[in-house]
Amino acid sequence: MSGSESSYRDRIYIVKDLIMKLVEHNELNQTTLLNFCGLNLKKHKPILDELESNGFVRKHELPYGKRTTIVYQPTPKGLEFCTNILEPYEMIFPRRKAKTSNYQGYMNQHEDIQKKDTAEESQENIAEVIAPEIKEKNVSKQKN
């Protein structure tokens, strides 16, 4: 296993993610599909090739100037495989929850600080509105 423990994803979930992303968008080019799924072309291209050879996705090439773009589409067989096999599998064996990364921890702290600042601002705004009324009451009490 390469990379950190928190970034590891089982192959079966990679397959499901690829097929479901294609179902969601109907068709995607190779680079976009892998980026949407958070995958690496060099490491995960064999999985796409295997999905194509098993008839779960369809691949065709589109000429784009001097280059050709590889586009993938889901097949009914792929959708059926996903709904009848992969989704029940994931219900029985849910994905591991990733450990919170430093960035996620930072963002959670940042959100907490923003919530606290917003709450303090609200209290200050309320104090500004209520303070004159309180001052008037205190002044009138002192006069009596």
Secondary structure as UniProt FT lines:
FT   HELIX           5..7
FT   HELIX           11..25
FT   STRAND          28..29
FT   HELIX           30..36
FT   TURN            37..38
FT   HELIX           41..53
FT   TURN            54..55
FT   STRAND          57..64
FT   TURN            65..66
FT   STRAND          67..74
FT   HELIX           76..81
FT   HELIX           82..86
FT   HELIX           87..92
FT   HELIX           102..143
//
